[in-house]
Amino acid sequence: MRLAGPLRMVVIVLTAGLTWILISLLLGTQSGFSRLQQLLSNPENTPTAEPRPRRYKCGLPQPCPELHLAFRLVSGAANVIGPKICLEDKMLMSSVKNNVGRGLNIALVNGVNGELIDAKFFDMWAGDVTELLKFIRTLHEGTLVFVASYDDPATKMNEETRRIFSELGSSVAKDLSFRDSWLFVGAKGVQDKSPFEQHTKNSKSTNKYEGWPEALEMEGCIPQRTTDG
């Protein structure tokens, strides 16, 4: 019973010592205890974490102007990671939605209100190109066309397919080749070439992945049409 007092004092001393050492290590100074007292007496000096940069629709760093649609496209990475098509903060196509596949992943969007019309993928290695042609031959004027490649976008492409994409505003559809990476946003009835297009050739000397070029990312703001006609 007589040892209870001394033992209690030893425990208190050890606890205080360990606490002081821990505080010093956490604050990174030899005068950790005095620094803790300063922080407690003046909370305004407490260091704060750097604020994260604000992100807008589809992860854009800046908001789009009024009457514009925010978009972000990501092509597939090799034949492993699928592509993504985001519009106005809505994921139209992605692996998570389980609606992407090898070839061309295409989302058709109403250019007036930004509503999704349809979204499908077309296997351009072993598929039937006529299915793709049915999808893009009879588009309404002003329909927006979002395209993201995955694995191989071009093997089954024929002259008509390349011509239609060129009429939608593509500058590279006529030259698209086996396993190229391609992102494109066009529209039915455009008069000029689209400013929204990226293309990387499949080349052994520059490929990031064995047999495939690097994945592409593209984002921006598309003006909405004011009428359907």
C-alpha positions as CSV (number, residue, x, y, z in Angstrom):
1,M,0.0,0.0,0.0
2,R,3.0,2.4,0.8
3,L,4.3,2.0,-2.8
4,A,1.1,3.2,-4.4
5,G,2.0,6.9,-4.1
6,P,5.6,6.6,-5.5
7,L,4.4,4.4,-8.4
8,R,1.7,6.8,-9.3
9,M,4.3,9.6,-9.4
10,V,6.5,7.6,-11.7
11,V,3.7,6.9,-14.1
12,I,2.8,10.6,-14.2
13,V,6.4,11.6,-14.9
14,L,6.8,9.0,-17.6
15,T,3.5,10.0,-19.2
16,A,4.4,13.7,-19.2
17,G,7.8,13.0,-20.7
18,L,6.5,10.8,-23.5
19,T,3.8,13.4,-24.3
20,W,6.4,16.2,-24.5
21,I,8.6,14.1,-26.8
22,L,5.6,13.2,-29.1
23,I,4.6,16.8,-29.3
24,S,8.1,17.9,-30.2
25,L,8.3,15.3,-33.0
26,L,4.9,16.2,-34.4
27,L,5.7,19.9,-34.5
28,G,9.1,19.3,-35.9
29,T,11.0,21.6,-33.4
30,Q,13.0,21.2,-30.2
31,S,10.7,23.7,-28.5
32,G,7.6,21.8,-29.3
33,F,6.0,22.4,-25.9
34,S,6.3,26.2,-26.2
35,R,5.0,26.1,-29.7
36,L,2.0,24.1,-28.6
37,Q,1.3,26.7,-25.9
38,Q,1.5,29.5,-28.5
39,L,-1.0,27.7,-30.8
40,L,-3.4,27.1,-27.9
41,S,-3.2,30.8,-26.8
42,N,-3.6,32.1,-30.4
43,P,-5.6,29.7,-32.6
44,E,-5.4,32.1,-35.6
45,N,-1.8,31.0,-36.1
46,T,-2.8,27.4,-36.7
47,P,-1.5,26.4,-40.1
48,T,-4.2,25.5,-42.6
49,A,-4.1,23.2,-45.6
50,E,-3.9,24.6,-49.1
51,P,-7.4,24.9,-50.5
52,R,-8.2,22.6,-53.4
53,P,-8.7,24.3,-56.7
54,R,-12.4,24.5,-57.5
55,R,-13.7,22.3,-60.3
56,Y,-16.7,22.9,-62.4
57,K,-18.9,20.7,-64.6
58,C,-17.1,17.5,-65.9
59,G,-14.1,18.6,-63.9
60,L,-13.3,21.7,-66.0
61,P,-11.1,24.3,-64.3
62,Q,-13.3,27.2,-65.4
63,P,-17.1,27.4,-65.8
64,C,-18.5,27.6,-69.3
65,P,-20.2,30.8,-70.5
66,E,-24.0,30.9,-70.7
67,L,-25.6,28.9,-73.5
68,H,-22.5,26.6,-73.7
69,L,-22.3,22.9,-72.8
70,A,-19.3,21.7,-70.7
71,F,-17.7,18.4,-71.9
72,R,-14.8,16.2,-71.2
73,L,-13.6,13.2,-73.2
74,V,-11.0,10.6,-72.4
75,S,-10.0,7.9,-74.9
76,G,-9.3,4.3,-73.9
77,A,-5.8,3.4,-72.6
78,A,-4.5,0.5,-74.7
79,N,-7.1,-2.3,-74.5
80,V,-7.3,-2.2,-70.7
81,I,-9.0,1.1,-69.5
82,G,-12.1,2.2,-71.2
83,P,-13.0,5.7,-72.5
84,K,-15.2,8.3,-70.9
85,I,-17.6,10.9,-72.3
86,C,-19.0,13.5,-69.9
87,L,-21.4,16.3,-70.7
88,E,-22.8,18.9,-68.3
89,D,-21.6,16.8,-65.3
90,K,-23.4,13.7,-66.6
91,M,-21.3,10.7,-67.5
92,L,-22.8,9.6,-70.9
93,M,-20.4,6.7,-71.5
94,S,-17.9,4.9,-69.2
95,S,-16.7,1.5,-68.0
96,V,-18.7,2.2,-64.8
97,K,-21.9,2.6,-66.8
98,N,-20.9,-0.6,-68.7
99,N,-21.7,1.0,-72.1
100,V,-18.3,1.3,-73.7
101,G,-16.3,-1.2,-75.8
102,R,-13.5,-1.7,-78.3
103,G,-13.7,0.6,-81.4
104,L,-15.6,3.8,-81.5
105,N,-17.7,5.0,-78.6
106,I,-20.2,7.5,-79.8
107,A,-22.8,9.7,-78.0
108,L,-25.4,11.7,-80.0
109,V,-26.6,14.8,-78.2
110,N,-29.4,17.3,-79.0
111,G,-27.4,20.5,-79.8
112,V,-30.2,22.7,-78.4
113,N,-30.9,21.4,-75.0
114,G,-27.9,19.1,-74.4
115,E,-30.1,16.0,-73.9
116,L,-28.6,12.6,-74.8
117,I,-30.2,11.0,-77.9
118,D,-28.3,7.7,-78.0
119,A,-25.0,6.2,-77.0
120,K,-23.4,3.1,-78.5
121,F,-20.0,1.6,-79.3
122,F,-18.9,-0.1,-82.5
123,D,-16.2,-2.7,-82.8
124,M,-14.0,-1.5,-85.5
125,W,-11.8,-4.6,-85.5
126,A,-14.2,-7.5,-85.7
127,G,-17.6,-5.8,-86.0
128,D,-19.8,-4.8,-88.9
129,V,-19.3,-1.3,-90.2
130,T,-22.8,-1.1,-91.5
131,E,-24.1,-0.9,-87.9
132,L,-22.0,2.3,-87.5
133,L,-23.2,3.7,-90.8
134,K,-26.8,3.2,-89.7
135,F,-26.1,5.2,-86.6
136,I,-24.5,8.2,-88.2
137,R,-26.1,8.4,-91.7
138,T,-29.4,10.0,-90.8
139,L,-28.5,12.5,-88.1
140,H,-30.8,15.6,-87.6
141,E,-29.3,19.0,-88.3
142,G,-27.5,20.3,-85.2
143,T,-26.9,16.9,-83.6
144,L,-23.7,16.9,-81.6
145,V,-21.5,13.8,-82.1
146,F,-19.0,12.9,-79.3
147,V,-16.4,10.2,-80.2
148,A,-13.8,8.5,-78.1
149,S,-11.7,5.6,-79.4
150,Y,-10.7,2.5,-77.5
151,D,-8.1,-0.1,-78.7
152,D,-8.7,0.1,-82.5
153,P,-10.9,2.8,-84.1
154,A,-10.1,2.3,-87.8
155,T,-9.6,-1.2,-89.2
156,K,-13.2,-1.6,-90.4
157,M,-13.6,2.1,-91.5
158,N,-14.5,2.4,-95.2
159,E,-14.6,5.4,-97.5
160,E,-18.2,6.3,-96.6
161,T,-17.5,6.2,-92.9
162,R,-14.5,8.5,-93.2
163,R,-16.5,10.9,-95.5
164,I,-19.3,11.2,-93.0
165,F,-17.0,12.0,-90.1
166,S,-15.2,14.5,-92.3
167,E,-18.6,16.2,-93.0
168,L,-19.2,16.3,-89.3
169,G,-16.1,18.4,-88.9
170,S,-13.2,15.9,-88.5
171,S,-9.8,16.8,-89.9
172,V,-8.2,13.4,-89.4
173,A,-10.9,10.8,-90.1
174,K,-9.6,10.2,-93.6
175,D,-6.2,9.3,-92.1
176,L,-7.2,7.3,-89.1
177,S,-5.3,4.0,-88.8
178,F,-5.1,0.8,-86.8
179,R,-4.9,1.5,-83.0
180,D,-4.6,5.3,-83.3
181,S,-6.0,7.3,-80.3
182,W,-8.8,9.7,-81.4
183,L,-11.2,12.1,-79.7
184,F,-13.6,14.2,-81.6
185,V,-16.7,16.4,-81.2
186,G,-18.5,17.4,-84.3
187,A,-22.0,18.3,-85.4
188,K,-24.4,17.7,-88.3
189,G,-24.4,20.6,-90.6
190,V,-21.2,22.3,-89.5
191,Q,-19.6,24.6,-92.1
192,D,-16.0,24.5,-90.8
193,K,-13.7,21.9,-89.3
194,S,-14.2,21.2,-85.6
195,P,-11.8,22.8,-83.1
196,F,-12.5,19.9,-80.8
197,E,-10.4,17.0,-82.0
198,Q,-7.2,15.2,-80.9
199,H,-5.3,12.4,-82.6
200,T,-2.2,10.4,-81.9
201,K,-0.8,7.9,-84.4
202,N,0.1,4.4,-83.4
203,S,3.9,4.3,-83.8
204,K,6.4,1.9,-82.3
205,S,8.8,4.7,-81.8
206,T,6.5,6.9,-79.7
207,N,3.8,4.6,-78.2
208,K,3.4,5.0,-74.5
209,Y,2.0,1.5,-74.1
210,E,3.3,-1.6,-75.9
211,G,1.4,-1.6,-79.2
212,W,-0.8,1.5,-78.4
213,P,-0.2,5.3,-78.1
214,E,-1.0,7.2,-75.0
215,A,-4.6,7.9,-73.9
216,L,-6.0,11.4,-74.8
217,E,-8.0,13.9,-72.8
218,M,-10.0,16.8,-74.1
219,E,-12.3,19.3,-72.5
220,G,-14.1,22.5,-73.5
221,C,-17.3,24.4,-73.9
222,I,-19.6,23.9,-76.9
223,P,-22.1,26.7,-78.0
224,Q,-25.7,25.5,-77.8
225,R,-27.9,26.0,-80.9
226,T,-30.7,28.5,-80.4
227,T,-33.2,26.6,-82.6
228,D,-33.6,23.1,-83.9
229,G,-33.4,24.2,-87.5
